[in-house]
Amino acid sequence: MTIKQFKDSPLAHYSYAVVSEGKMALIDPSRNPLQYYQYAEEQDAKIVAVFETHPHADFVSSHCQVREQTGANIYVSKLLGADYEHQAFDEGDTVKVGNVKFKALNTPGHSPDSITIVAQDEHRTALFTGDTLFIGDVGRPDLREKAGNMTAKRVELAKAMYDTMQNKYNDLPDDSIVYPAHGAGSLCGKNMSTDSSSTLGYEKKYNWAFQEQTEEKFVETILKDQPFIPHYFGFNVDVNKTGADNVQQTKAAVKLKLLTEKVESGITVIDVRDGDKYKENHLPNSINIMARNEDDKYETWLGAIVKPEEPFYLVVESVKQISDILERTAKIGYEKQLRGILTLPKEAFQTSEEFNLHDFREHKDNYTIVDIRNQSEVAEGKIFDSALTIPLNELRERANEVPANKPIVVHCAGGYRSTAGASILENFFHKTDVFDLSEDIKKFN
């Protein structure tokens, strides 16, 4: 079998194509299936199967679109209760694709309906572990308490993960290649390796979750210091259970408005330009979530700041960005709540106050400092002892906790998130100056 790994860097998501004898299977495909179709053409293969390891929380899958456009069968656990046409795929079930035999292992823990896809031919075994087994870690068990309509308690899932790690992989060869659905940078785990694959033997030796320990200790470790849960995670779980609409059609329905001078009051504007451009000229009620390149976690912060089904506009620097920003927005299923994509004329609408770093350095007590890093970051130590700590994903809802009697300075760890945080507080405080410490935070930490 030939295995190709596809990487979506901003979401640290891995998806896969397995080819054998002119037939192809996909595992955990991302929202836009065209990359898989192109690979199928290159391999002269027909896509006949799509395996979903679980209903994903951090991205929208294209499984239903692939079925519609290729005729492929979708295979998921019966525990998922999928609302789309599918075939149940649980322990004891097998599927042949060319010379490759696929079988299912029920591996609950990240979710009750998680499965590991075992692919075998005469040469090797590959394990597509979804969000169950990562390289160096395992999937977090705390998402389903808040993830849409498919709820499960975190402690119960943590115990299920303990059982999975103790028992489910024992009969597989140590040289099995482990292919997870995520790598370092994903919010679906906390200590993932930057490696994109491993072997089962290596993981059994070095992954903490395989080590001998009590259930109580395992549960305590896995639940400690998990990352925050963005607003969109539950929404994506529900979309993936139902099946998403054709992404080319939903993107095509988004309107474009050039040189826009105003939008309806009360509608949020997400400005994806560089922070300096934003500060020079932006529409009222804008939030600056930069999407300059793949290193900017635009998708995560869009889904953490803007709630599912909340209408919003996007502002881009140039029409050249439209295709890319639509693609990135659609990854998390937010394109249908997008009112339009805008460009701005050069004349200024609203500007941000220029920050006097020297004055701040000399007179910190004259400012209210707001630390918008995540709780786990703050737990490792504050950068400014007097700072008020409110994580960025909670800032819109908790802005009223920030006192308005002094100028406000917002900081994060490296400067990316503080542009968003400062713009949020600018919208809330109209008579108090709000400053973005930006990359100057590196001069203090």
C-alpha positions in Angstrom: 0.0 0.0 0.0 1.0 3.6 -0.6 0.3 6.1 2.1 0.3 9.8 1.7 0.0 12.2 4.6 -1.6 15.6 4.1 -0.8 18.4 6.6 -2.9 21.4 7.4 -0.4 23.5 9.3 -2.6 26.1 11.0 -4.7 23.4 12.6 -1.9 20.9 12.9 -4.2 18.4 11.2 -3.1 15.3 9.4 -5.3 13.4 6.9 -4.4 10.4 4.8 -4.9 8.6 1.5 -4.1 4.9 1.2 -3.8 3.5 -2.3 -3.7 -0.1 -3.5 -4.5 -1.7 -6.8 -6.0 1.4 -8.3 -8.3 2.1 -5.3 -8.0 4.8 -2.7 -9.3 5.2 0.9 -9.3 8.5 2.8 -8.9 8.9 6.5 -10.2 12.0 8.3 -10.2 14.3 5.3 -10.2 18.1 5.7 -12.9 20.4 4.5 -11.8 20.8 0.8 -11.5 17.5 -0.9 -9.8 18.8 -4.1 -6.3 17.9 -2.9 -7.4 14.3 -2.5 -9.0 14.2 -6.0 -5.8 15.6 -7.5 -3.8 12.9 -5.7 -6.2 10.2 -6.9 -5.6 11.4 -10.5 -1.9 11.3 -10.0 -2.2 7.7 -8.7 -4.7 6.7 -11.4 -6.9 5.5 -8.5 -10.6 5.6 -7.6 -11.7 6.8 -4.2 -13.9 4.1 -2.8 -13.8 4.6 1.0 -13.7 7.3 3.6 -13.0 6.4 7.2 -13.8 8.9 10.0 -12.1 8.1 13.3 -14.6 10.2 15.2 -16.7 13.4 14.7 -13.9 16.1 14.8 -14.2 19.2 17.0 -11.5 21.4 15.5 -12.3 21.2 11.7 -15.1 20.3 9.4 -14.6 17.1 7.4 -15.5 16.6 3.7 -16.7 13.0 4.1 -20.2 13.7 2.8 -19.0 15.8 -0.1 -16.5 13.0 -1.1 -19.3 10.4 -1.0 -21.5 12.6 -3.1 -18.8 13.3 -5.7 -17.0 9.9 -5.9 -19.6 7.4 -4.7 -17.3 6.3 -1.9 -18.7 4.6 1.2 -18.3 6.3 4.5 -17.2 4.1 7.5 -17.8 5.3 11.1 -18.5 3.7 14.4 -22.2 2.9 15.0 -21.7 4.7 18.4 -21.5 8.0 16.5 -25.1 7.8 15.4 -24.3 9.6 12.2 -27.1 11.4 10.4 -25.7 10.8 7.0 -25.6 7.6 4.9 -22.8 5.4 6.2 -21.7 1.9 7.0 -21.0 0.9 10.7 -17.4 0.1 11.3 -16.5 -1.3 14.7 -14.4 -4.0 16.2 -14.9 -7.2 14.2 -15.7 -5.3 11.0 -13.3 -5.4 8.0 -13.1 -3.7 4.6 -10.8 -4.5 1.7 -9.5 -1.7 -0.5 -7.3 -3.3 -3.2 -4.9 -5.5 -1.3 -5.2 -3.6 1.9 -7.4 -5.0 4.7 -8.9 -2.3 7.0 -10.2 -3.3 10.4 -11.6 -1.3 13.3 -10.6 -1.0 16.9 -13.0 0.8 19.2 -10.6 3.1 21.1 -12.8 5.4 23.3 -11.2 8.1 25.4 -11.1 11.3 23.4 -14.7 10.6 22.5 -17.0 7.6 23.2 -17.2 6.8 19.4 -13.5 7.0 18.6 -12.0 4.2 16.5 -8.5 3.3 15.3 -8.3 2.2 11.7 -5.8 -0.7 11.3 -4.6 -1.1 7.7 -2.6 -4.1 6.7 -1.1 -5.7 3.6 1.6 -8.4 3.2 4.3 -5.9 4.0 3.3 -3.7 6.9 0.7 -2.5 9.4 -0.4 1.1 9.7 -2.5 2.5 12.5 -4.6 5.6 11.9 -5.3 6.6 15.4 -7.4 9.8 15.0 -7.4 11.7 18.2 -6.8 8.7 20.4 -3.1 8.1 20.2 -0.8 11.0 19.3 3.0 11.0 19.0 4.1 11.4 22.6 0.6 11.9 24.0 -3.1 11.0 23.8 -6.2 12.9 23.0 -7.9 15.1 25.6 -11.1 13.6 27.1 -12.7 16.9 28.2 -14.3 18.1 24.9 -17.6 16.3 24.9 -18.9 18.0 28.0 -19.1 21.2 26.0 -18.9 19.9 22.4 -22.4 20.2 20.9 -25.2 17.8 21.5 -23.0 14.7 21.9 -22.1 15.0 25.6 -20.0 12.7 27.8 -18.3 13.3 31.1 -14.6 14.0 31.1 -13.7 11.6 34.0 -15.6 8.8 32.3 -13.8 9.4 29.1 -10.4 9.6 30.9 -11.1 6.2 32.4 -12.0 4.9 29.0 -8.8 6.2 27.6 -6.9 4.4 30.4 -8.5 1.2 29.4 -7.8 1.9 25.7 -4.1 2.4 26.4 -3.8 -0.6 28.7 -5.6 -3.1 26.4 -6.5 -2.0 22.8 -3.1 -1.9 21.2 -1.5 -5.0 22.8 -2.0 -7.5 20.0 -0.6 -5.3 17.2 3.0 -5.5 16.0 5.5 -3.1 17.5 6.6 -2.0 14.0 3.1 -0.8 13.2 3.4 2.8 12.0 1.3 5.2 14.0 -0.4 8.0 12.0 -2.3 10.4 14.2 -4.9 13.0 13.1 -2.9 15.9 14.8 0.5 17.0 15.7 2.1 19.7 17.9 0.1 22.9 17.9 -3.4 21.3 18.0 -5.8 22.0 20.8 -6.9 18.3 20.8 -4.0 17.4 23.1 -1.4 19.2 25.2 2.1 17.7 24.8 2.3 16.4 21.3 5.5 15.8 19.5 6.5 17.6 16.3 7.0 14.2 14.7 4.3 13.3 12.2 4.4 9.6 12.7 6.0 7.0 14.9 6.0 3.2 15.6 3.8 1.5 18.1 6.8 0.0 19.8 8.4 3.5 20.3 5.2 4.9 21.7 4.8 2.0 24.1 8.3 2.7 25.4 8.3 6.5 25.6 4.7 7.8 25.5 3.6 8.5 29.1 0.1 7.1 28.5 1.4 3.6 27.9 3.5 3.5 31.1 2.5 1.4 34.0 0.4 3.5 36.4 -2.9 3.4 38.3 -6.1 4.5 36.7 -6.3 7.3 39.3 -2.9 8.6 38.4 -3.7 8.4 34.6 -6.9 10.3 35.0 -5.2 13.0 37.1 -2.4 13.5 34.6 -4.6 13.6 31.5 -7.1 16.1 32.9 -4.4 18.5 34.2 -3.6 21.7 32.3 -5.5 20.9 29.1 -5.8 23.8 26.7 -8.9 26.0 26.4 -11.9 24.9 24.4 -12.8 27.4 21.6 -16.4 28.3 20.9 -16.5 26.5 17.6 -15.5 23.0 18.8 -19.0 21.9 19.8 -20.4 23.4 16.6 -18.0 21.4 14.5 -18.8 18.1 16.3 -22.5 18.7 15.4 -21.7 19.6 11.8 -19.6 16.6 11.3 -22.2 14.3 12.8 -24.8 15.7 10.3 -22.4 16.2 7.4 -21.2 19.5 5.9 -22.5 21.1 2.7 -20.4 21.2 -0.5 -17.6 23.7 0.3 -17.2 25.1 -3.2 -20.9 26.0 -3.2 -20.9 27.7 0.2 -17.7 29.6 -0.5 -19.2 30.8 -3.8 -22.2 32.3 -2.0 -20.1 34.7 0.0 -20.4 38.3 -1.3 -17.5 40.6 -2.1 -17.6 44.4 -1.4 -14.8 46.6 -2.6 -13.7 49.8 -0.9 -16.3 49.6 1.7 -16.9 52.7 3.9 -19.3 51.3 6.4 -21.3 48.2 7.4 -24.4 47.7 9.5 -24.0 48.7 13.1 -23.8 45.8 15.5 -22.2 43.4 13.1 -18.7 42.3 14.0 -15.9 42.9 11.6 -12.9 40.6 11.6 -9.9 42.4 10.1 -7.2 39.9 9.0 -4.5 42.4 7.9 -1.2 42.9 9.6 -1.5 44.7 13.0 0.3 47.9 11.8 -2.1 48.2 8.8 -5.0 47.7 11.2 -3.9 50.4 13.6 -3.6 52.9 10.8 -7.1 52.4 9.4 -10.0 50.1 10.4 -13.8 50.0 10.5 -15.5 50.5 13.9 -16.3 47.3 15.8 -13.4 45.5 14.2 -11.3 42.8 15.7 -7.8 42.2 14.4 -7.2 38.5 13.9 -4.1 38.4 11.6 -3.9 35.9 8.8 -0.7 36.8 7.2 0.6 33.3 6.7 0.2 29.7 7.9 2.1 30.5 11.1 -0.8 32.7 12.2 -3.5 30.6 14.0 -6.3 32.5 12.3 -8.7 29.5 12.2 -8.3 28.8 15.9 -8.7 32.4 17.1 -11.6 33.1 14.7 -13.5 30.1 16.2 -12.4 31.1 19.8 -13.5 34.8 19.5 -16.5 34.6 17.1 -19.3 32.3 18.2 -20.9 29.8 15.9 -23.7 31.4 13.7 -22.7 34.9 14.8 -22.7 37.1 11.6 -19.4 38.8 10.7 -17.6 40.5 7.9 -14.0 39.9 6.9 -11.6 42.7 5.9 -8.6 41.8 3.7 -5.7 43.9 2.4 -6.1 42.8 -1.2 -8.5 40.8 -3.4 -5.5 38.4 -3.8 -6.2 37.2 -0.3 -9.9 36.3 -0.9 -9.4 32.7 -2.0 -7.1 31.8 0.8 -9.1 33.5 3.6 -12.3 31.9 2.4 -10.6 28.5 2.4 -9.3 29.0 5.9 -12.7 30.3 7.2 -14.5 27.3 5.7 -12.2 24.8 7.5 -14.1 25.5 10.7 -17.5 25.9 9.0 -17.8 29.6 9.5 -18.2 30.6 5.8 -22.0 30.3 6.1 -22.2 33.0 8.7 -19.9 35.3 6.8 -21.8 38.4 5.6 -19.2 39.4 3.1 -15.5 40.0 2.4 -14.4 43.7 2.3 -11.6 45.8 1.2 -11.2 49.3 2.5 -10.4 52.7 0.9 -7.2 54.4 1.9 -8.8 57.2 3.9 -8.9 56.6 7.6 -12.0 55.5 9.5 -10.7 54.7 12.9 -7.1 54.5 14.2 -5.5 53.0 17.3 -3.5 55.1 19.7 0.3 55.1 19.3 2.0 53.4 22.2 4.7 55.1 24.2 6.9 52.2 25.3 9.4 54.4 27.2 6.6 55.9 29.3 5.2 52.4 30.0 8.5 51.1 31.0 9.1 54.0 33.4 5.6 54.3 34.8 3.9 50.9 34.7 1.7 51.8 37.7 0.0 54.4 35.5 -1.5 51.6 33.3 -3.9 48.8 33.7 -2.1 45.8 32.3 -4.2 42.9 30.9 -2.5 39.6 30.3 -4.5 37.6 27.7 -2.4 34.4 27.7 -4.0 31.1 28.5 -4.4 29.9 32.0 -1.7 27.3 31.6 0.8 30.0 30.5 -0.1 32.3 33.4 0.3 29.4 35.8 4.0 29.2 34.8 4.4 32.8 36.0 3.2 36.3 35.3 5.3 38.8 33.3 3.9 41.8 35.2 2.9 41.1 38.8 0.1 43.7 38.7 -1.5 42.3 35.5 -5.2 41.4 35.3 -5.4 38.0 33.7 -8.2 37.2 31.2 -7.6 34.6 28.5 -8.2 36.0 24.9 -11.0 33.5 24.2 -12.9 34.9 27.2 -12.1 38.6 26.7 -15.2 39.7 24.8 -17.4 38.2 27.5 -15.3 39.6 30.4 -14.3 43.0 29.1 -16.4 44.6 31.8 -13.9 43.2 34.4 -11.2 45.6 33.2 -11.1 48.9 35.1 -11.4 52.0 32.9 -9.7 54.5 35.2 -6.2 54.2 33.6 -4.9 53.6 30.0 -5.0 49.9 29.2 -2.1 47.8 27.9 -2.7 44.4 26.5 -0.1 41.7 26.2 0.3 38.0 25.3 3.5 35.9 25.0 4.8 37.0 21.6 2.6 39.7 20.1 0.2 37.9 17.9 -2.8 37.5 20.2 -2.4 41.0 21.8 -3.5 42.6 18.5 -6.8 40.8 18.8 -7.1 41.5 22.5 -6.4 45.2 22.2 -8.9 45.6 19.4 -11.6 43.8 21.5 -11.1 46.2 24.4 -11.0 49.2 22.0 -14.5 48.3 21.0 -15.6 48.1 24.6 -13.9 51.3 26.0 -14.6 54.4 24.0 -13.2 56.9 26.6 -10.1 55.0 27.7 -7.0 54.5 25.6 -6.1 50.9 24.8 -2.6 50.0 23.7 -1.2 46.8 22.2 2.2 45.9 23.7 2.6 43.7 20.6 6.1 42.2 20.1 7.6 44.6 22.6 6.5 42.0 25.2 9.7 40.2 24.3 11.7 43.0 26.0 10.1 42.1 29.3 9.9 38.3 29.4 
